[in-house]
Amino acid sequence: GEWITNRLMKVALKLLVENLRYTVPKQDLSVSLARIPTLPKSGMIIAPLSYSAS
């Protein structure tokens, strides 16, 4: 199952980087070092603008 997980992550990253235009609205990206796993306080919010399939 590890190979399929790696492949899915590569495909998802390629989609985010190459095909999806988005903006990142103002948000609190501070992290708590007392929590494991740590996450940004307001999550990671993105607002999609458009998608172009290539």
Secondary structure as UniProt FT lines:
FT   HELIX           2..14
FT   HELIX           15..19
FT   STRAND          20..23
FT   TURN            33..34
FT   TURN            41..42
FT   STRAND          47..51
//
